[in-house]
């Protein structure tokens, strides 16, 4: 994982795992439930059931990306301050 903070690293990894499990379980169980009706309806239902987990994954990845951006900006700020003071 890309985060430096250990407790935050653990929590984000755990939540990513929960989100992926939600995607797979929701999609598979819904698909198998509605497969007997029509294949097309089963696919659409599986996609709809996977959406909450996918939204969770996107939100966590957005959080990770913002944390990385903040760390990079802090590094750049230190380098700029160092170069201006020298």
Backbone as JSON, one array per atom type, in Angstrom:
{
  "sequence": "XXXXXXXXXXXXXXXXXXXXXXXXXXXXXXXXXXXXXXXXXXXXXXXXXXXXXXXXXXXXXXXXXXXXXXXXXXXXXXXXXXXXXX",
  "N": [[0.84, -1.17, 0.0], [0.34, 2.32, -0.4], [0.29, 4.21, 1.58], [1.78, 5.9, 4.34], [1.22, 6.01, 7.06], [0.71, 3.73, 9.57], [-1.65, 2.77, 11.13], [-3.72, 3.95, 9.64], [-3.17, 2.85, 7.16], [-3.79, 0.14, 7.63], [-6.58, 0.32, 8.16], [-7.59, 1.39, 5.75], [-6.84, -0.62, 3.92], [-8.34, -2.75, 4.97], [-10.97, -1.77, 4.6], [-10.99, -1.55, 1.82], [-10.83, -4.26, 1.15], [-13.27, -5.14, 2.22], [-15.01, -3.7, 0.58], [-14.44, -4.81, -1.96], [-15.23, -7.44, -1.47], [-17.94, -7.0, -1.07], [-18.67, -6.18, -3.63], [-18.2, -8.54, -5.17], [-19.74, -10.52, -3.8], [-22.32, -9.38, -3.86], [-22.78, -9.13, -6.63], [-22.52, -11.8, -7.57], [-24.39, -13.32, -6.02], [-26.78, -12.0, -6.65], [-26.85, -12.33, -9.42], [-27.02, -15.13, -9.64], [-29.46, -15.5, -8.4], [-31.36, -14.3, -10.11], [-30.87, -15.53, -12.5], [-32.45, -17.59, -13.43], [-34.72, -16.37, -14.44], [-34.24, -14.36, -16.73], [-31.31, -14.04, -18.73], [-30.28, -11.51, -19.41], [-31.62, -9.77, -17.62], [-30.55, -10.8, -15.27], [-27.85, -10.06, -15.56], [-28.03, -7.25, -15.54], [-29.11, -6.84, -13.0], [-27.05, -7.89, -11.42], [-25.05, -6.04, -11.92], [-26.19, -3.72, -10.81], [-26.33, -4.52, -8.15], [-23.66, -4.64, -7.55], [-22.85, -2.03, -7.52], [-22.84, -0.41, -5.02], [-20.52, -1.39, -3.67], [-18.56, -0.82, -5.6], [-18.66, 1.96, -5.61], [-17.7, 2.43, -3.05], [-15.06, 1.48, -3.36], [-14.08, 3.3, -5.26], [-14.26, 5.67, -3.76], [-12.43, 5.17, -1.66], [-10.04, 4.85, -3.13], [-9.85, 7.4, -4.17], [-9.43, 8.81, -1.81], [-6.91, 7.74, -1.08], [-5.35, 8.63, -3.22], [-5.52, 11.42, -2.85], [-4.2, 11.66, -0.38], [-1.63, 10.84, -1.15], [-1.03, 12.88, -2.93], [-0.99, 15.06, -1.18], [1.25, 14.36, 0.41], [3.26, 14.49, -1.53], [3.12, 17.19, -2.24], [3.95, 18.32, 0.18], [6.62, 17.47, 0.22], [7.58, 18.86, -2.03], [7.19, 21.48, -1.17], [9.01, 21.65, 0.96], [11.4, 21.36, -0.49], [11.29, 23.63, -2.12], [11.32, 25.7, -0.17], [13.82, 25.21, 0.92], [15.46, 25.73, -1.31], [14.98, 28.46, -1.75], [15.93, 29.63, 0.58], [18.57, 29.18, 0.51]],
  "CA": [[0.0, 0.0, 0.0], [1.11, 3.53, -0.6], [0.19, 5.11, 2.72], [2.88, 5.76, 5.3], [0.66, 5.89, 8.4], [0.37, 2.32, 9.76], [-3.06, 2.49, 11.45], [-4.53, 4.34, 8.49], [-2.88, 1.82, 6.15], [-4.58, -1.04, 7.99], [-8.01, 0.61, 8.02], [-7.91, 1.54, 4.33], [-6.77, -1.95, 3.32], [-9.5, -3.51, 5.43], [-12.17, -1.26, 3.93], [-10.91, -1.96, 0.41], [-11.2, -5.67, 1.11], [-14.72, -5.22, 2.45], [-15.68, -3.2, -0.62], [-14.32, -5.81, -3.02], [-16.1, -8.57, -1.11], [-19.31, -6.55, -1.33], [-18.87, -6.22, -5.08], [-18.29, -9.92, -5.65], [-20.89, -11.22, -3.22], [-23.55, -8.79, -4.37], [-22.95, -9.46, -8.05], [-22.71, -13.24, -7.78], [-25.65, -13.8, -5.46], [-27.89, -11.45, -7.42], [-26.87, -12.98, -10.73], [-27.54, -16.49, -9.5], [-30.87, -15.43, -8.01], [-32.2, -13.92, -11.24], [-30.45, -16.25, -13.71], [-33.54, -18.45, -13.88], [-35.69, -15.56, -15.19], [-33.59, -14.09, -18.01], [-29.88, -13.77, -18.6], [-30.09, -10.07, -19.47], [-32.07, -9.22, -16.33], [-29.58, -11.22, -14.27], [-26.65, -9.23, -15.71], [-28.34, -5.89, -15.08], [-29.29, -6.91, -11.54], [-25.73, -8.08, -10.82], [-24.34, -4.76, -11.98], [-26.8, -2.82, -9.82], [-25.96, -5.0, -6.82], [-22.23, -4.39, -7.34], [-22.58, -0.59, -7.48], [-22.39, 0.16, -3.72], [-19.12, -1.76, -3.43], [-17.72, -0.07, -6.53], [-18.6, 3.34, -5.12], [-16.78, 2.39, -1.91], [-13.69, 1.35, -3.87], [-13.71, 4.59, -5.85], [-14.07, 6.65, -2.68], [-11.17, 4.87, -0.97], [-8.94, 5.16, -4.03], [-9.77, 8.87, -4.21], [-8.8, 9.19, -0.54], [-5.5, 7.38, -1.16], [-4.71, 9.54, -4.17], [-5.39, 12.74, -2.22], [-3.15, 11.58, 0.64], [-0.35, 10.82, -1.87], [-0.82, 14.23, -3.46], [-0.59, 15.9, -0.05], [2.63, 14.04, 0.78], [4.13, 15.01, -2.57], [3.16, 18.65, -2.11], [4.79, 18.64, 1.33], [8.01, 17.31, -0.22], [7.91, 19.96, -2.93], [7.26, 22.7, -0.36], [10.29, 21.62, 1.67], [12.46, 21.62, -1.46], [11.22, 25.05, -2.51], [11.78, 26.52, 0.95], [15.26, 25.02, 1.01], [16.13, 26.4, -2.43], [14.86, 29.91, -1.59], [16.7, 30.08, 1.73], [20.0, 28.99, 0.24]],
  "C": [[0.88, 1.23, 0.0], [1.1, 4.47, 0.59], [1.3, 4.84, 3.72], [2.39, 5.54, 6.72], [0.14, 4.46, 8.61], [-1.08, 2.06, 10.15], [-4.0, 2.85, 10.3], [-4.38, 3.34, 7.36], [-3.74, 0.58, 6.4], [-6.07, -0.82, 7.74], [-8.4, 0.7, 6.55], [-7.85, 0.19, 3.63], [-7.96, -2.81, 3.72], [-10.76, -3.08, 4.7], [-12.16, -1.56, 2.44], [-11.29, -3.43, 0.25], [-12.69, -5.88, 1.3], [-15.48, -4.76, 1.21], [-15.6, -4.21, -1.76], [-15.18, -7.04, -2.72], [-17.56, -8.23, -1.37], [-19.62, -6.59, -2.82], [-19.1, -7.64, -5.54], [-19.51, -10.65, -5.1], [-22.21, -10.69, -3.75], [-23.81, -9.19, -5.81], [-23.25, -10.94, -8.24], [-24.05, -13.72, -7.24], [-26.85, -13.27, -6.23], [-27.99, -12.09, -8.79], [-27.47, -14.37, -10.63], [-29.02, -16.52, -9.1], [-31.77, -15.19, -9.22], [-31.84, -14.63, -12.54], [-31.58, -17.1, -14.28], [-34.57, -17.67, -14.69], [-35.16, -15.3, -16.6], [-32.14, -13.73, -17.75], [-29.62, -12.27, -18.56], [-30.49, -9.4, -18.16], [-31.1, -9.59, -15.21], [-28.31, -10.37, -14.34], [-26.89, -7.81, -15.19], [-28.47, -5.86, -13.56], [-27.94, -7.08, -10.84], [-24.94, -6.78, -10.83], [-24.88, -3.78, -10.94], [-26.41, -3.23, -8.4], [-24.49, -4.73, -6.51], [-21.92, -2.9, -7.17], [-22.18, -0.04, -6.11], [-20.93, -0.18, -3.39], [-18.17, -1.01, -4.33], [-17.59, 1.38, -6.12], [-17.65, 3.43, -3.92], [-15.33, 2.3, -2.35], [-13.22, 2.67, -4.47], [-13.44, 5.65, -4.78], [-12.74, 6.41, -1.96], [-9.96, 5.17, -1.85], [-8.75, 6.67, -4.17], [-9.08, 9.39, -2.94], [-7.3, 8.91, -0.58], [-4.75, 8.34, -2.08], [-4.53, 10.93, -3.57], [-4.31, 12.74, -1.14], [-1.76, 11.57, -0.03], [-0.02, 12.2, -2.4], [-0.37, 15.17, -2.35], [0.85, 15.64, 0.36], [3.62, 14.59, -0.25], [4.23, 16.54, -2.51], [3.99, 19.08, -0.91], [6.27, 18.52, 0.98], [8.44, 18.48, -1.1], [8.04, 21.28, -2.17], [8.58, 22.77, 0.39], [11.44, 21.93, 0.72], [12.47, 23.08, -1.91], [11.71, 25.97, -1.4], [13.3, 26.4, 1.1], [15.99, 25.78, -0.09], [16.05, 27.92, -2.31], [15.71, 30.44, -0.44], [18.18, 29.91, 1.51], [20.56, 30.06, -0.64]]
}
